[in-house]
Amino acid sequence: MVAAFSAFRAMSLAAPVTALLDRFQASRPVRAWSLIVTLYGDAIVPRGGSLWLGSLTGMMARFGIDAGHVRTATSRLVADGWLERERIGRNSYYRLSKREQASFAAATQRIYFGAERRFDGRLRLALLRPEIADRSALRPLLEREGFAALSTTIYVGLADASPEIGALGGIFLITADPGASGRAIVEAAFKFAPLARAYRDLLIRFAAIDRWLASEPAPAPADALVARVLLIHEFRRIVLRDPMLPRALLPPDWPGAESRALAGRIYRRLVPAAEMFLDRHASNEHGPLPTPNASFSRRFAGS
């Protein structure tokens, strides 16, 4: 990995992009599979979803990830059901699996479009009965429904639980008017502090890129691709943990909106040159990738 990174540095990225890449490379372990998931969701799925392994290897080299690590990562993603592989002659092509299409679509909506959750002013409480033997087994089910743990036996949500949760047994579902305590209850359950720190760290980390793009409106295609993928790689890891609560329930200094505005501003500036890179260097089983789908142009439109 170190040798691959040294070779990459010779490609001479702009200084602010190099600084981002240095931080990415400093993380241990460097999860090539996770970066590949980001690349697919951000850049490949909107352009048909399939990518030649040679193109993927070339793009990952821009991040200092060598061919061996790319092959290992793609094998893992296929084994875990994230990607599907098609062999045509001696070439391999990878696309998002049918199983994961719905989860990618939901993640795309949250990352690029955002949406506050609806709130009618009343909290939903899920109270676990004392006789439940394995409370931990219920936690992921309730979290998928948008509930957060206030304690080991009390979960807080903003909307009604599904009939499936109600049918489980052992759970009391209550709707309550929290009055003036609503924000404090929600903050205690959803634990804002770690998420707020992550958003503020993103603001600090990408401030230099924002300033650079203000003075360099036409970045080189390679710079644009690397910066764009690293931006979304970091932003998605935060926003997919964000419960997207309505402003009325958030602290006054909540940094989520500012972070989304920064991400959207940077992203829109990077897209033209990054797409130029994909036009030149990315191909699938039919040749160059098709143009992005219609929804791609609407990403971060409201940011």
Disulfide bonds with the S-S distance in Angstrom:
none
